[in-house]
């Protein structure tokens, strides 16, 4: 048995594991980070394909996220931002529901947006003002219901819920039913109202890469798969055994259950995205377009290169089309041409120059949680801990929060 001369072993090189490791090392504590694949970042991955940047699943970084601190140098990420709000397509017309207080050019289109009545727009403004003033603690301790019940109780019209909130936050939550906690809705509504959805110049994977720069190189063990836990020992797939004073399991909930031989199979929300190259961007503003038709498979589409030009080579744009899952949770066998044709109907513009690049299906994109927020981390045994966004709230910010929280506990 090899004895690792370190205080802490961290299993999983996703955002939570990275945050735990960089925080521990910043405080002078030794640790090793074990990652089964050949790269860090967990669910956050970006492929470079024919000079396009393709994130594995449409993801954004909200500039209002407050976790990560000095370990996430935002200036080096060179963030490019989407406009606040969204386009809404009903298959007959395209409207813009923006935020004129932050983007004055969206004032007239937003006033003319008939998806939302004047009463709806007033309610959105009031909700935004209230949540901007609310502390996160007030939001996390508020009375909890489903998001759909919350929106109905707020008095929003059926049109506003079905044509804006359901496709927009259904895409954020990966839950078209809006069954997730109203606390998460309020928290993310506040983050959208106070920040912008952004993309790094080198893709979303630039986030974990930036964080990893704060770690000692020899403390990162890639291609190191953990097979089991045996008392205070970590057993690798190679048969090698590692020992440290403490172990942190920073895997997604499904992988963590497999490692701990827990027969319970936690539920996850999945997503599927199709990417295309095109010579033109069909939208004036760098905003996502929502499918408010109530039919079809597309949930939303956008042009990431409109927000972040580095996502496409010069002279081209990148189109991103995200699907809603079917009732059984699957995405069927819809081919790229069928997706493109449906996008053409929403955009009301020809897509004959769209060239299919790649598609990605992410089966475990976000954890399903009954109540939010979770405890942040768990102490399973005297020297065994577990962390992840499934123990806080599903998001990049929640993963960062959980990683730092467990690290602070280990230092105490």
N, C-alpha and C positions, 0 to 999 in steps of 0.2 A: 504494500500500500504506500502510495506517495502522500506525504503530508505537505499540504500547501501552506506555506508560511504567510498566512493572511488571517485577518480577523473575520472576514465575511466573504462567502461565496454567493454570487447573485446569478440565478438561473434565468436566462432570458434577456436578450439584448434589444428589446423594444424600448419605447419611450420611457416606460416605468423603470425598467432595469437600468437604463442609461442615467436617468435622473437620480436614482438611488446611488449609483456608483460615483457619479461626478460630485455629488454632495458629500459623500463619505470622504472621498479623496481630498476635497477642498478643505476638509476639517482635519487633515492629516491622518486619516484612517486608511488602512490598507484593505483592499478587496480585489477579487477577481470576478470578471464578468464572463459568463459562459453562454455562448450563442451557438445554436445547432446549425445555422446556415452560414453562408460565406459573406454575409453583410449584416450590419446593424440596422435597426429601425422597425423590426416587427412588421406590422400591417402597413407601414409607410414605406413604399418603394416606388422608384421612378426608373423607367427604362428609357434609354436613348435609342430611337429607332428612326433611321433615315433623317437624322438631324432634328426630329421632333422629340419633345419630352412627353412621355406618357406615364402618368401616375396610375398605379394599379388601383383603380376605383377613383371616382371624382372626389377630391378632397380639397379643403381650403384651410388656411391658417387665419384665424380671426385676430386682427391687430389689437383687440381689446382683451385678449387672453392675458392673465396676470401671473401665470406660473412660468418657471424656467429661469427667471432672474438673470444673473450675470452669465449663466451657462448657455444662454441662447442669444447670441449677438445678432440682433435684428438688422443692424446696418449692413452686415456682411451677407445677409440673406437677399438683399436687394429686392424687397417685396414689390410686386406689382398688384394693384387692387382692382377688384370689381366695383362697379357703382352700387350704392345702396339701393335696395328694392329689387324689382324684377319686371321683366316683360311678361305679359299674360296673353296667350293665344287661345282663342276659342274655335279656331279653324276658319273663321270668317274675318276676324279683325285682330290686330295686335295692338295692345295697349301697354303703356308703361306706368307702373305703380312705383314711384320713387320716393326719395326723401328730400324735398325742396330745401329743408333747413341746412342740409349738407351739400346738396348739388342743386343750385338754383336753376340750372338748365332743365331740370325735370319738373319744374313748377306747373307749367301749362299742361304738359301731357298727364301729370298726376291729377290735376283738377278735372281733366276731361275723361279720366278713366272711369267707365261706367260699371266696371266690376264691383267697385266699392261705392256705396251711396255716400252722401255728405255725412250722414250719421256714422257710417263705418269709418270714414276718414277721421272724423272727430274722435271716435273711440280709439283708433290706432294712436293718434297724437296723445290722448290722455294716458293710455297705457304706457306709451314710451316715456312720457314725463314722469310717471309714477315709478316705473322700474329703474329709470336712471338715478332717481333719488334714493331708492331702496338699497340697503346693504345686502351683501350676499347672504349673510346670516339670516336676515329677515326673509329672503326668498326661500332659503333651504328649510326654514321652520314654518313656512306658511301652510295652511290647510291644503292637503293633497287630494287631487282627483286625477282623472285622465285629462289629457290636453283637449280632447274634443268636448268634454263636459265643461271644462274651464271656458273655452271660447263661446259656447252657448250661454253660459252664465254671465259672460261679459256683455252679452246682448248683440254680438255680431250677426249680421244677416246670413241666411243660408248661402246666398251668392258669394259673399266674402269668404265664408269658411270653405266652401267647395271649390271655388275658383282661384283663391289665393293661399289661404292658410294650409289647406290639405296638400296641394302639390308642393308648396314651398317647404313647410316643416315636415311633410311626409318624406321629402328628399333629405332633409337634415337628419331626421330620426331614423330613416330607412323604415318607416312605418306609416303606410297610407291610412291606417285606421286611426292614427293619432291617439293611440292607447297609452302612450308613454306618460310619465308623471308630469303634472302641471307645473311642478317646481322646475323641472328641466326646461320646460317651455319658457317659463319666466326668465330663467337664468340665461338661456341662449337668445331670447328676444332682447334682453338687456345688452348682451354682447354684440348682437347685430346692430342695435341702436346706437351704441357708443364706439363701434369700431367698424372696420371694413374686412370683407373676405378677401384674402390675398394669397398670392402664389410666389414662392421664391424663384429667383432667376435660374436656378439649377434644378428646379423641381422640388416636390415636397420632401424627397429624401435628403435634401440639403439640411433639413431640421435635425435629424439624428446625426448626420455627418458633422454638423457644427458642434453639437453637444459632445461628440466623441473626441473632439480636439482637446478637451479638458482632461482626458484620461491618459494615464501612462500607457504607452503602446503595449508593453509586456503584460499589462493587466487584462487585456482583451484576448479571450481564447475563442476564435471562430472555428466553425466546423467541429464543434465539441458538443455532441448530443448526450444529454443525461438520460440514462435508462431507468434508474430507480433511486430511491432513498433507502438507506439501511442504517437506522439509528442516526448517529452524527456523521455518517459518511455519505458522500455523493458518488454513485456508481455510474461511470460513463459507459457508453455503448461498446467501447473497446475493452471493457473489463477493468480498466484502471479505476482506482478509488481515490477520491480526494476528501480531505478533512479540513474543516475550519471551525472556529468557535461558534459561528452563526451562519445560517443559510437563509436566503430570501428567494422565494419562488415568485418570479416576476413574469409569468407566462399568462397567455389568455386563459380564460376559465376552463375551456375545453381541454387544452393541453395540460393545465394544472391538475385537473381531475384524472387524466390519464396517468400522469406521473405519480400521483398519490393513490392510484388504483381505486379511485372512487367511481362506482358504477353509474352514478348520476351523470346524465348528459345535459349540460346547460344549454339553453336556447340562445341562438344568435340571430341577428338580422343580416341579411345578405344584400349584395348589390351587383349590378353588371353594367359595364360601360363600353360603348363602341367609340372608337376614334377614327376620324377621317381627315385627310388633307384637302384643302380647298384654296382656290385662288382669291376668294373674296369673303369678307365677313358680312353676313346679312343683317347685322344689328348695329345701330348707330352708337349705342352706349355699351360699355363692357359689363353687361348684366346677364344673368341667366334668364332663360325663357321657360315659363311654366306651361304645362299642358293642362288647360282648364276645360277641355272638351268633354271630359267624363268618359272618354273611350280611347282605345289604342293602348299601346304598351309603353310609350315614352312617358317618363315622369318629368324630366326637364332636359334641356340642352343648352349649350353655351359655346363660346369661342374663347378658350383659355388664353390664346395668343393675343386677344384684344385687351385683356387685363395685364398679361405678362408676355411681351413680344418674344422673349427668349424661348418660349415653348414651340416656336415654329421657325424654320429657316426663312431668310429674306425672300419676300415675294409670295409667301404662303401664309395661310391661317390654319389653325388646328380646331376642328369641330369635335365636341364631346357630347355624346348622347347617352343619358342614363335611363335604364328601364325600370319599371315597377315590377316586382315579382307577381306571379299569378297566385290564385287563392291557396294553392298547395305549397307556396314558397319557392317554387322553381321558376325558371325563366324560359322554359320551352326550348324550341329549336329555331327561333326566329333568325333568319339570315341577315347579313349586313345590308343587302339591297333592300329588303323589306323595311329595315330600320331607317335607311336613308329616305325611302319613299314616304314614310310616315313623317319624318322630319320636314320633308318638302311641303307637306300639307300644313304643318304648323307654321312654317316660315312664310308660306305663300310665295315661295320663290324657288326657281329651279335649282336642283342639286346635282345636275348631270356631271359637273366637274368634280364632285366629291369622290375621292379615292379612298377606299377602305384601307386602314393601316393595321389595327389590332383591336381585339376586344379582351376584356378581363372580367372574370367572375370572381367575386370575393365572398366565399360562403360564410366566413366568420368576420364580417366587417365591424359590427358593433354588438356588444352584449345586451341581452334583454334583462331588465331589472324591474322588480316588482315595485320597489320604493326607492326614491332618490332624495338625498345622497346616501351612499353606503358609509360604512365606518372608516373608509380610507385604506385600512390594512387589517390583517388578522394575525394574531399570534397563535399558531397551531400547536406548538410545543414550546418547551423552555428555550430552545435554540433554533426554532423554525418559524419563519414568518412568510406571509403571502401578501402581495400587493398587485395592483392593476386597476384600470379604469372601471372594471366590473365591481370594484369595491369602493368606488367614489362616485363618478358619473361618467357616462360614455362620451369621451371626447379626448382630443390631444391634451387639453388643459387638465382634464380629470386624471389622465395618465401621469402627467408631470406632478400634479398635486400628490397623488398616491405615492410616487417614488420618493419625493422629498419627505413626506410625512413619516414613512417607515424608516428612512435614514435618520431623521431627527430622533425617533424613538430608540434606534439602536445606539445612538451616541449618548443618550441620557443615562 
